[in-house]
Amino acid sequence: MDSVKIVLDESRIPKAWYNIVSDLPVPLAPVIHPGTKQPIGPDDLAPLFPMDLILQEVSTEREVPIPEPVRDAYRLYRPTPLYRARRLERALDTPAKIYYKYEGVSPAGSHKPNTALAQAFYNKQAGVRRLTTETGAGQWGSALALACRLFGLECTVYMVKVSYEQKPYRKVMMQTWGAEVIPSPSTRTNAGRGILAKDPKSPGSLGMAISEAVEDAATHDDTKYSLGSVLNHVLMHQTVIGLEAKQQMEMAGDYPDIVVGCIGGGSNMAGLAFPFLADKFKGKKLRVVAVEPEACPTLTRGDYLYDFGDTAATTPLIKMYTLGHTFVPPAIHAGGLRYHGDAPLVCLLYHHKYIEAVAYQQRAVFEAAVQFARAEGIIPAPEPAHAVLKVIQEALQCKRDGTSRTILFNLSGHGHFDLQAYEEFLTGRLEDYAYPQQQIQQAVRELAAIQP
Ligand SMILES: *Cc1c(COP(=O)(O)O)cnc(C)c1O
Protein backbone atom coordinates (compact mmCIF):
# COMPACT_ATOMS: atom_id res chain seq x y z
CA MET A 1 0.00 0.00 0.00
CA ASP A 2 1.84 3.12 -1.14
CA SER A 3 -1.17 5.29 -2.07
CA VAL A 4 -1.11 9.03 -1.63
CA LYS A 5 -4.87 9.54 -2.01
CA ILE A 6 -7.30 7.09 -0.46
CA VAL A 7 -10.60 7.61 -2.25
CA LEU A 8 -14.05 6.19 -1.69
CA ASP A 9 -16.78 5.54 -4.23
CA GLU A 10 -19.87 7.80 -4.04
CA SER A 11 -21.86 4.85 -2.72
CA ARG A 12 -19.73 5.01 0.46
CA ILE A 13 -21.00 8.48 1.46
CA PRO A 14 -22.42 7.80 4.93
CA LYS A 15 -26.15 7.08 5.10
CA ALA A 16 -26.49 8.44 8.66
CA TRP A 17 -24.81 11.09 10.80
CA TYR A 18 -23.25 10.04 14.11
CA ASN A 19 -24.81 11.66 17.18
CA ILE A 20 -22.20 11.59 19.95
CA VAL A 21 -24.82 12.60 22.54
CA SER A 22 -25.97 8.96 22.65
CA ASP A 23 -22.52 7.80 23.80
CA LEU A 24 -21.49 10.65 26.14
CA PRO A 25 -19.88 9.35 29.35
CA VAL A 26 -21.14 12.46 31.18
CA PRO A 27 -24.40 14.33 30.55
CA LEU A 28 -24.53 17.63 28.67
CA ALA A 29 -25.61 20.70 30.70
CA PRO A 30 -28.97 22.09 29.55
CA VAL A 31 -29.28 25.33 27.58
CA ILE A 32 -30.79 27.95 29.92
CA HIS A 33 -33.24 30.80 29.33
CA PRO A 34 -31.53 34.00 30.56
CA GLY A 35 -34.79 35.37 32.02
CA THR A 36 -36.33 32.37 33.78
CA LYS A 37 -33.00 30.58 34.39
CA GLN A 38 -34.83 27.38 33.41
CA PRO A 39 -33.83 24.98 30.60
CA ILE A 40 -35.25 26.11 27.26
CA GLY A 41 -37.62 23.91 25.24
CA PRO A 42 -38.17 23.33 21.51
CA ASP A 43 -40.80 26.11 21.39
CA ASP A 44 -38.23 28.71 22.45
CA LEU A 45 -36.22 27.94 19.31
CA ALA A 46 -39.17 27.64 16.89
CA PRO A 47 -39.06 31.27 15.65
CA LEU A 48 -35.48 30.74 14.43
CA PHE A 49 -35.14 27.09 13.33
CA PRO A 50 -37.36 24.49 11.63
CA MET A 51 -38.64 21.73 13.93
CA ASP A 52 -36.57 18.97 12.29
CA LEU A 53 -33.35 20.78 13.22
CA ILE A 54 -34.61 21.60 16.73
CA LEU A 55 -35.35 17.89 17.25
CA GLN A 56 -31.85 17.03 16.02
CA GLU A 57 -30.45 19.56 18.48
CA VAL A 58 -31.95 17.58 21.40
CA SER A 59 -31.80 14.10 19.84
CA THR A 60 -30.26 11.19 21.74
CA GLU A 61 -30.50 8.74 18.81
CA ARG A 62 -27.09 7.31 17.93
CA GLU A 63 -27.65 7.49 14.18
CA VAL A 64 -29.70 10.09 12.34
CA PRO A 65 -30.43 9.14 8.70
CA ILE A 66 -29.13 11.57 6.06
CA PRO A 67 -32.03 12.45 3.73
CA GLU A 68 -31.43 11.26 0.17
CA PRO A 69 -31.54 14.80 -1.36
CA VAL A 70 -28.75 15.85 1.05
CA ARG A 71 -26.66 12.78 0.18
CA ASP A 72 -27.24 13.62 -3.46
CA ALA A 73 -25.97 17.19 -2.96
CA TYR A 74 -22.99 15.83 -0.98
CA ARG A 75 -22.06 13.91 -4.17
CA LEU A 76 -20.90 17.20 -5.71
CA TYR A 77 -17.73 16.89 -3.61
CA ARG A 78 -18.06 13.90 -1.27
CA PRO A 79 -16.52 11.55 -0.38
CA THR A 80 -13.58 13.90 0.09
CA PRO A 81 -10.09 12.42 -0.33
CA LEU A 82 -7.94 11.21 2.53
CA TYR A 83 -4.29 11.97 1.82
CA ARG A 84 -1.21 10.29 3.17
CA ALA A 85 1.24 13.20 3.53
CA ARG A 86 4.20 11.22 2.21
CA ARG A 87 6.06 14.30 0.97
CA LEU A 88 5.65 16.12 4.28
CA GLU A 89 6.81 12.98 6.13
CA ARG A 90 9.94 12.91 3.93
CA ALA A 91 10.57 16.63 4.41
CA LEU A 92 10.38 16.18 8.19
CA ASP A 93 12.37 12.94 8.03
CA THR A 94 9.91 11.48 10.54
CA PRO A 95 8.90 7.89 11.22
CA ALA A 96 5.36 9.21 11.87
CA LYS A 97 2.57 8.42 9.40
CA ILE A 98 0.60 11.57 8.63
CA TYR A 99 -2.88 11.51 7.08
CA TYR A 100 -5.20 14.40 6.31
CA LYS A 101 -8.84 14.60 5.33
CA TYR A 102 -9.15 17.38 2.74
CA GLU A 103 -12.43 19.32 2.93
CA GLY A 104 -11.17 22.10 0.63
CA VAL A 105 -12.58 20.22 -2.38
CA SER A 106 -16.12 21.48 -1.67
CA PRO A 107 -17.38 24.25 -4.00
CA ALA A 108 -17.11 26.76 -1.14
CA GLY A 109 -13.59 25.55 -0.31
CA SER A 110 -14.24 24.33 3.24
CA HIS A 111 -16.13 21.77 5.36
CA LYS A 112 -18.99 24.22 5.99
CA PRO A 113 -21.32 23.01 3.18
CA ASN A 114 -21.65 19.68 5.07
CA THR A 115 -24.07 21.40 7.45
CA ALA A 116 -25.25 24.21 5.16
CA LEU A 117 -26.73 21.67 2.70
CA ALA A 118 -28.51 19.78 5.48
CA GLN A 119 -29.88 22.97 7.02
CA ALA A 120 -31.11 24.31 3.68
CA PHE A 121 -32.85 20.99 2.98
CA TYR A 122 -34.76 20.89 6.30
CA ASN A 123 -35.78 24.53 5.97
CA LYS A 124 -37.05 24.01 2.44
CA GLN A 125 -39.01 20.96 3.62
CA ALA A 126 -40.60 23.06 6.38
CA GLY A 127 -41.87 25.56 3.78
CA VAL A 128 -39.34 28.28 4.60
CA ARG A 129 -38.70 30.74 1.75
CA ARG A 130 -35.56 32.54 2.91
CA LEU A 131 -32.61 32.00 5.27
CA THR A 132 -30.61 34.70 7.01
CA THR A 133 -27.18 34.44 8.52
CA GLU A 134 -24.12 36.44 9.48
CA THR A 135 -20.62 36.07 8.15
CA GLY A 136 -17.25 37.53 9.07
CA ALA A 137 -14.59 36.67 6.52
CA GLY A 138 -17.26 34.96 4.42
CA GLN A 139 -16.64 31.21 4.65
CA TRP A 140 -19.96 30.43 6.30
CA GLY A 141 -21.88 32.92 4.18
CA SER A 142 -20.57 31.37 0.99
CA ALA A 143 -21.40 27.81 2.15
CA LEU A 144 -24.97 28.86 2.95
CA ALA A 145 -25.33 30.82 -0.29
CA LEU A 146 -24.37 27.67 -2.21
CA ALA A 147 -26.74 25.46 -0.19
CA CYS A 148 -29.69 27.86 -0.58
CA ARG A 149 -29.12 27.96 -4.33
CA LEU A 150 -29.11 24.15 -4.56
CA PHE A 151 -32.31 23.76 -2.50
CA GLY A 152 -34.24 26.72 -3.94
CA LEU A 153 -34.16 29.14 -1.00
CA GLU A 154 -33.38 32.84 -0.91
CA CYS A 155 -30.38 33.76 1.19
CA THR A 156 -29.60 37.02 3.02
CA VAL A 157 -26.11 37.33 4.46
CA TYR A 158 -25.22 40.11 6.90
CA MET A 159 -21.50 40.53 6.36
CA VAL A 160 -19.34 42.46 8.83
CA LYS A 161 -18.85 45.81 7.07
CA VAL A 162 -15.06 45.96 7.29
CA SER A 163 -14.80 42.49 5.70
CA TYR A 164 -17.37 43.49 3.08
CA GLU A 165 -15.17 46.39 2.08
CA GLN A 166 -11.72 44.82 2.54
CA LYS A 167 -12.37 41.24 1.39
CA PRO A 168 -14.60 41.58 -1.67
CA TYR A 169 -14.02 38.15 -3.23
CA ARG A 170 -16.07 36.08 -0.78
CA LYS A 171 -18.87 38.60 -1.27
CA VAL A 172 -18.71 38.12 -5.04
CA MET A 173 -18.76 34.36 -4.53
CA MET A 174 -21.97 34.63 -2.48
CA GLN A 175 -23.53 36.93 -5.07
CA THR A 176 -22.55 34.55 -7.86
CA TRP A 177 -24.63 31.88 -6.13
CA GLY A 178 -27.47 34.40 -5.89
CA ALA A 179 -27.32 35.49 -2.25
CA GLU A 180 -28.08 39.03 -1.12
CA VAL A 181 -25.08 40.34 0.84
CA ILE A 182 -25.67 43.29 3.16
CA PRO A 183 -22.85 45.15 4.93
CA SER A 184 -23.57 45.14 8.66
CA PRO A 185 -24.52 47.28 10.56
CA SER A 186 -27.27 48.12 8.04
CA THR A 187 -30.45 50.17 7.97
CA ARG A 188 -32.47 46.96 7.43
CA THR A 189 -33.00 46.16 11.11
CA ASN A 190 -33.69 47.95 14.39
CA ALA A 191 -30.42 46.55 15.70
CA GLY A 192 -28.47 47.96 12.76
CA ARG A 193 -30.24 51.33 12.80
CA GLY A 194 -29.55 51.64 16.55
CA ILE A 195 -25.85 51.01 16.07
CA LEU A 196 -25.62 53.41 13.10
CA ALA A 197 -27.42 56.16 15.06
CA LYS A 198 -24.67 56.02 17.68
CA ASP A 199 -21.79 55.41 15.29
CA PRO A 200 -22.50 56.02 11.58
CA LYS A 201 -18.99 54.80 10.71
CA SER A 202 -19.18 51.54 12.70
CA PRO A 203 -16.95 48.88 11.08
CA GLY A 204 -19.35 46.18 12.32
CA SER A 205 -18.64 42.98 14.22
CA LEU A 206 -19.80 39.40 14.14
CA GLY A 207 -21.96 40.09 17.21
CA MET A 208 -23.76 42.96 15.44
CA ALA A 209 -24.26 40.88 12.29
CA ILE A 210 -25.76 38.04 14.38
CA SER A 211 -28.21 40.47 15.97
CA GLU A 212 -29.30 41.71 12.53
CA ALA A 213 -29.67 38.23 11.02
CA VAL A 214 -31.64 36.96 14.03
CA GLU A 215 -33.94 40.01 14.05
CA ASP A 216 -34.56 39.67 10.30
CA ALA A 217 -35.57 36.00 10.74
CA ALA A 218 -37.63 36.55 13.89
CA THR A 219 -39.66 39.36 12.28
CA HIS A 220 -40.50 37.54 9.01
CA ASP A 221 -42.83 34.52 8.99
CA ASP A 222 -41.32 32.93 5.91
CA THR A 223 -37.71 33.38 7.07
CA LYS A 224 -35.47 31.40 9.40
CA TYR A 225 -31.93 31.78 10.70
CA SER A 226 -28.96 29.52 10.17
CA LEU A 227 -25.78 29.00 12.19
CA GLY A 228 -22.53 27.50 10.89
CA SER A 229 -20.94 26.03 14.05
CA VAL A 230 -21.29 25.47 17.82
CA LEU A 231 -24.79 23.86 17.89
CA ASN A 232 -25.17 20.09 18.44
CA HIS A 233 -26.89 19.51 15.10
CA VAL A 234 -24.15 21.38 13.21
CA LEU A 235 -21.44 19.19 14.77
CA MET A 236 -23.52 16.11 13.99
CA HIS A 237 -23.83 17.05 10.29
CA GLN A 238 -20.05 17.39 10.16
CA THR A 239 -19.51 13.77 11.27
CA VAL A 240 -19.64 12.72 7.60
CA ILE A 241 -15.97 13.76 7.66
CA GLY A 242 -14.96 11.29 10.38
CA LEU A 243 -17.29 8.52 9.17
CA GLU A 244 -15.63 8.63 5.75
CA ALA A 245 -12.15 8.94 7.29
CA LYS A 246 -12.77 5.77 9.32
CA GLN A 247 -13.52 3.82 6.14
CA GLN A 248 -10.47 5.31 4.45
CA MET A 249 -8.11 4.59 7.36
CA GLU A 250 -9.35 1.03 7.29
CA MET A 251 -8.58 0.84 3.55
CA ALA A 252 -5.08 2.11 4.37
CA GLY A 253 -4.78 -0.58 7.05
CA ASP A 254 -4.21 2.04 9.74
CA TYR A 255 -5.85 3.65 12.79
CA PRO A 256 -4.89 7.05 14.24
CA ASP A 257 -3.01 7.41 17.51
CA ILE A 258 -3.68 11.15 17.39
CA VAL A 259 -6.54 13.11 15.74
CA VAL A 260 -5.95 16.86 15.33
CA GLY A 261 -8.26 19.71 14.30
CA CYS A 262 -8.31 23.48 14.57
CA ILE A 263 -11.11 24.96 16.65
CA GLY A 264 -13.19 28.10 16.09
CA GLY A 265 -16.62 26.93 17.22
CA GLY A 266 -15.61 23.29 17.06
CA SER A 267 -17.46 21.88 14.05
CA ASN A 268 -14.62 20.68 11.80
CA MET A 269 -12.62 19.17 14.66
CA ALA A 270 -15.73 17.45 16.03
CA GLY A 271 -16.73 16.29 12.56
CA LEU A 272 -13.48 14.40 12.16
CA ALA A 273 -12.92 13.34 15.77
CA PHE A 274 -16.36 12.34 17.13
CA PRO A 275 -16.69 9.05 15.18
CA PHE A 276 -13.22 8.09 16.48
CA LEU A 277 -14.11 9.21 20.04
CA ALA A 278 -16.92 6.64 19.91
CA ASP A 279 -14.12 4.03 19.94
CA LYS A 280 -12.25 5.84 22.72
CA PHE A 281 -15.36 5.68 24.92
CA LYS A 282 -15.16 1.89 24.50
CA GLY A 283 -11.54 1.81 25.62
CA LYS A 284 -9.53 2.35 22.44
CA LYS A 285 -6.32 4.33 22.98
CA LEU A 286 -6.54 7.64 21.13
CA ARG A 287 -5.55 11.27 21.65
CA VAL A 288 -7.70 14.08 20.24
CA VAL A 289 -6.17 17.57 20.08
CA ALA A 290 -7.97 20.88 19.43
CA VAL A 291 -5.74 23.73 18.24
CA GLU A 292 -6.64 27.39 18.76
CA PRO A 293 -4.94 30.79 18.34
CA GLU A 294 -3.25 32.54 21.31
CA ALA A 295 -5.28 35.56 20.20
CA CYS A 296 -8.53 33.70 21.04
CA PRO A 297 -7.51 31.03 23.59
CA THR A 298 -10.97 29.78 24.54
CA LEU A 299 -10.20 26.25 25.76
CA THR A 300 -6.69 26.85 27.05
CA ARG A 301 -7.37 30.09 28.96
CA GLY A 302 -11.16 30.53 29.19
CA ASP A 303 -13.45 29.46 32.05
CA TYR A 304 -16.13 26.73 31.95
CA LEU A 305 -19.29 28.76 32.66
CA TYR A 306 -22.69 29.71 31.33
CA ASP A 307 -22.44 32.56 28.81
CA PHE A 308 -24.41 34.15 25.99
CA GLY A 309 -23.72 32.81 22.51
CA ASP A 310 -23.52 36.31 21.04
CA THR A 311 -21.90 39.64 21.82
CA ALA A 312 -25.28 41.41 22.07
CA ALA A 313 -26.34 39.01 24.89
CA THR A 314 -29.60 38.02 23.19
CA THR A 315 -29.23 34.22 22.85
CA PRO A 316 -29.97 31.56 25.50
CA LEU A 317 -27.17 30.77 27.96
CA ILE A 318 -24.92 27.87 27.07
CA LYS A 319 -22.31 26.17 29.23
CA MET A 320 -18.96 26.39 27.51
CA TYR A 321 -15.37 27.48 27.88
CA THR A 322 -15.61 31.20 27.24
CA LEU A 323 -13.54 34.36 27.14
CA GLY A 324 -16.73 36.28 28.00
CA HIS A 325 -19.24 37.47 25.39
CA THR A 326 -17.74 40.97 25.65
CA PHE A 327 -14.51 39.56 24.17
CA VAL A 328 -13.35 41.77 21.30
CA PRO A 329 -11.53 39.54 18.83
CA PRO A 330 -8.22 40.93 17.61
CA ALA A 331 -7.76 41.12 13.85
CA ILE A 332 -5.76 37.94 13.37
CA HIS A 333 -5.89 36.19 10.04
CA ALA A 334 -7.58 32.98 11.08
CA GLY A 335 -10.97 34.73 10.86
CA GLY A 336 -12.82 31.48 11.52
CA LEU A 337 -11.19 30.99 14.91
CA ARG A 338 -12.29 34.17 16.63
CA TYR A 339 -15.42 33.06 18.50
CA HIS A 340 -15.48 33.83 22.25
CA GLY A 341 -16.75 30.34 23.17
CA ASP A 342 -16.77 26.81 21.74
CA ALA A 343 -19.38 24.15 21.08
CA PRO A 344 -20.84 22.83 24.39
CA LEU A 345 -20.19 19.23 23.26
CA VAL A 346 -16.50 19.92 22.65
CA CYS A 347 -16.19 21.86 25.94
CA LEU A 348 -17.75 19.02 27.94
CA LEU A 349 -15.34 16.48 26.44
CA TYR A 350 -12.40 18.81 27.03
CA HIS A 351 -13.49 19.41 30.63
CA HIS A 352 -13.54 15.65 31.24
CA LYS A 353 -10.18 15.21 29.48
CA TYR A 354 -11.31 13.24 26.43
CA ILE A 355 -9.87 16.05 24.29
CA GLU A 356 -6.64 18.05 24.75
CA ALA A 357 -6.09 21.64 23.61
CA VAL A 358 -3.13 23.79 22.65
CA ALA A 359 -2.82 27.44 21.52
CA TYR A 360 -0.33 28.90 19.03
CA GLN A 361 0.86 32.30 17.79
CA GLN A 362 0.05 33.11 14.18
CA ARG A 363 3.61 33.51 12.85
CA ALA A 364 4.53 29.94 13.83
CA VAL A 365 1.21 28.85 12.30
CA PHE A 366 2.01 30.48 8.95
CA GLU A 367 5.51 29.03 9.00
CA ALA A 368 3.91 25.57 9.29
CA ALA A 369 1.40 26.45 6.56
CA VAL A 370 4.17 27.41 4.14
CA GLN A 371 6.16 24.29 5.01
CA PHE A 372 3.04 22.21 4.31
CA ALA A 373 2.31 24.00 1.01
CA ARG A 374 5.90 23.48 -0.16
CA ALA A 375 5.76 19.75 0.60
CA GLU A 376 2.14 18.82 -0.22
CA GLY A 377 1.19 21.55 -2.69
CA ILE A 378 -2.14 22.50 -1.09
CA ILE A 379 -2.17 25.99 0.46
CA PRO A 380 -4.09 25.63 3.75
CA ALA A 381 -6.55 28.21 5.06
CA PRO A 382 -5.11 29.98 8.14
CA GLU A 383 -7.55 28.07 10.38
CA PRO A 384 -6.40 24.50 9.62
CA ALA A 385 -2.81 25.79 9.46
CA HIS A 386 -3.09 25.75 13.28
CA ALA A 387 -3.67 21.99 13.07
CA VAL A 388 -0.75 21.65 10.65
CA LEU A 389 1.63 23.16 13.21
CA LYS A 390 0.53 20.69 15.90
CA VAL A 391 0.92 17.80 13.44
CA ILE A 392 4.46 18.87 12.52
CA GLN A 393 5.38 19.11 16.21
CA GLU A 394 3.98 15.65 16.92
CA ALA A 395 5.81 14.22 13.90
CA LEU A 396 9.10 15.73 15.08
CA GLN A 397 8.46 14.29 18.54
CA CYS A 398 8.12 10.85 16.91
CA LYS A 399 11.52 11.39 15.34
CA ARG A 400 13.08 12.29 18.71
CA ASP A 401 11.39 9.29 20.37
CA GLY A 402 12.34 6.99 17.51
CA THR A 403 8.72 5.76 17.29
CA SER A 404 6.17 5.82 14.53
CA ARG A 405 2.75 7.16 15.46
CA THR A 406 -0.19 7.60 13.12
CA ILE A 407 -1.46 11.18 13.00
CA LEU A 408 -4.72 12.20 11.32
CA PHE A 409 -5.83 15.81 10.90
CA ASN A 410 -8.58 17.80 9.26
CA LEU A 411 -7.45 20.10 6.47
CA SER A 412 -10.76 21.96 6.74
CA GLY A 413 -10.25 24.35 3.81
CA HIS A 414 -7.90 25.89 1.30
CA GLY A 415 -6.37 29.34 1.62
CA HIS A 416 -7.05 30.78 -1.84
CA PHE A 417 -9.00 33.70 -0.36
CA ASP A 418 -6.39 34.29 2.35
CA LEU A 419 -3.41 35.15 0.20
CA GLN A 420 -3.16 38.62 1.67
CA ALA A 421 -2.32 36.98 4.99
CA TYR A 422 0.30 34.84 3.25
CA GLU A 423 1.74 37.96 1.64
CA GLU A 424 2.05 39.63 5.03
CA PHE A 425 3.80 36.57 6.39
CA LEU A 426 6.14 36.20 3.41
CA THR A 427 7.13 39.87 3.59
CA GLY A 428 7.71 39.77 7.35
CA ARG A 429 4.79 42.01 8.25
CA LEU A 430 2.68 39.46 10.14
CA GLU A 431 2.66 40.05 13.90
CA ASP A 432 2.07 37.81 16.89
CA TYR A 433 -0.57 38.64 19.44
CA ALA A 434 -1.62 36.89 22.64
CA TYR A 435 -4.90 37.96 24.25
CA PRO A 436 -4.14 39.61 27.62
CA GLN A 437 -4.93 37.33 30.58
CA GLN A 438 -6.19 40.29 32.63
CA GLN A 439 -8.89 41.11 30.08
CA ILE A 440 -10.06 37.50 30.05
CA GLN A 441 -10.27 37.45 33.84
CA GLN A 442 -12.29 40.64 33.92
CA ALA A 443 -14.75 39.56 31.21
CA VAL A 444 -15.21 36.18 32.89
CA ARG A 445 -15.71 37.76 36.34
CA GLU A 446 -18.66 39.70 34.93
CA LEU A 447 -20.35 36.39 34.08
CA ALA A 448 -20.95 35.60 37.77
CA ALA A 449 -24.18 37.62 37.63
CA ILE A 450 -25.77 35.49 34.90
CA GLN A 451 -24.96 32.00 36.25
CA PRO A 452 -28.12 29.97 36.89
C1 LIG B 1 -15.12 28.34 9.76
C2 LIG B 1 -13.89 27.55 9.58
C3 LIG B 1 -13.22 26.96 10.68
C4 LIG B 1 -13.62 27.16 12.12
O1 LIG B 1 -14.90 26.72 12.46
P1 LIG B 1 -15.15 25.36 13.24
O2 LIG B 1 -16.61 25.36 13.53
O3 LIG B 1 -14.31 25.35 14.48
O4 LIG B 1 -14.76 24.27 12.31
C5 LIG B 1 -12.11 26.18 10.42
N1 LIG B 1 -11.65 26.00 9.18
C6 LIG B 1 -12.25 26.54 8.11
C7 LIG B 1 -11.68 26.31 6.75
C8 LIG B 1 -13.40 27.33 8.26
O5 LIG B 1 -14.00 27.87 7.20
Ligand as a Chemical Component Dictionary entry (heavy atoms), coordinates in Angstrom:
data_LIG
# 
_chem_comp.id                   LIG 
_chem_comp.type                 NON-POLYMER 
_chem_comp.pdbx_formal_charge   0 
_chem_comp.three_letter_code    LIG 
# 
loop_
_chem_comp_atom.comp_id 
_chem_comp_atom.atom_id 
_chem_comp_atom.alt_atom_id 
_chem_comp_atom.type_symbol 
_chem_comp_atom.charge 
_chem_comp_atom.model_Cartn_x 
_chem_comp_atom.model_Cartn_y 
_chem_comp_atom.model_Cartn_z 
_chem_comp_atom.pdbx_ordinal 
LIG C1 C1 C 0 -15.117 28.342 9.757  1  
LIG C2 C2 C 0 -13.893 27.552 9.576  2  
LIG C3 C3 C 0 -13.222 26.964 10.677 3  
LIG C4 C4 C 0 -13.624 27.163 12.116 4  
LIG O1 O1 O 0 -14.903 26.718 12.465 5  
LIG P1 P1 P 0 -15.154 25.361 13.237 6  
LIG O2 O2 O 0 -16.605 25.355 13.527 7  
LIG O3 O3 O 0 -14.309 25.350 14.475 8  
LIG O4 O4 O 0 -14.761 24.269 12.310 9  
LIG C5 C5 C 0 -12.112 26.185 10.423 10 
LIG N1 N1 N 0 -11.646 25.999 9.178  11 
LIG C6 C6 C 0 -12.254 26.545 8.105  12 
LIG C7 C7 C 0 -11.683 26.307 6.751  13 
LIG C8 C8 C 0 -13.400 27.335 8.263  14 
LIG O5 O5 O 0 -13.996 27.872 7.202  15 
# 
loop_
_chem_comp_bond.comp_id 
_chem_comp_bond.atom_id_1 
_chem_comp_bond.atom_id_2 
_chem_comp_bond.value_order 
_chem_comp_bond.pdbx_ordinal 
LIG C1 C2 SING 1  
LIG C2 C3 SING 2  
LIG C2 C8 DOUB 3  
LIG C3 C4 SING 4  
LIG C3 C5 DOUB 5  
LIG C4 O1 SING 6  
LIG O1 P1 SING 7  
LIG P1 O2 DOUB 8  
LIG P1 O3 SING 9  
LIG P1 O4 SING 10 
LIG C5 N1 SING 11 
LIG N1 C6 DOUB 12 
LIG C6 C7 SING 13 
LIG C6 C8 SING 14 
LIG C8 O5 SING 15 
# 
